Amino acid sequence: KRPRRNKRIDAPHVRLYRWMLDCPAYLSLSCQARAVLLEIARGHDGTNNGRLGLSVRRASERCNIARGTAQRALIELQDRGFVDCMTKGAFSRKAPHATEWRLTWWGCDVTGELASKKFMSWGREKQNAVSKYPVAVSNQSQRAA
């Protein structure tokens, strides 16, 4: 007798890869930023990366955090390279709309841009670019100068 298979294998889900969760940028995120990242990612359906709408107000409500904390979490996610702001939101009576985001570990469905995975190089700009080992300079090149 065959075991019963789950009929909802393709049920909506959020996928976070282990290589991403182990990277220094993710490990440096605050708990609030991690929660907001999940809220942005939960809106991704496989065809709308670049149009993932999440306002500060909605992030605040969904994550049960203050609006200022939600704002800082979104800035933190941008600084670390997990998300890019595609369209800045506006709250006006005529056309209120949330900021639209792009997850950088997936390709952009709006522009066609490939996944940048900016967060994987986070922290490298802080490393010393000067080699620990001095370059040997010959006497001839010193005299020419």
Number of C-alpha atoms within 10 A of each C-alpha: 3 4 5 6 7 8 7 7 7 7 7 12 11 13 9 11 9 8 9 16 11 11 14 15 20 20 12 13 16 14 11 20 22 18 19 25 19 15 19 22 20 14 18 20 12 10 11 16 25 25 21 23 23 21 23 21 15 16 24 20 13 14 17 13 15 14 16 12 17 25 17 16 24 26 16 19 22 18 15 20 21 24 24 18 18 18 16 12 17 13 11 8 6 7 8 10 15 18 18 19 26 26 25 21 19 16 20 21 15 13 10 10 12 12 13 16 17 17 21 19 14 17 12 9 8 7 7 8 8 7 7 7 6 7 7 6 8 8 8 8 8 8 7 6 5
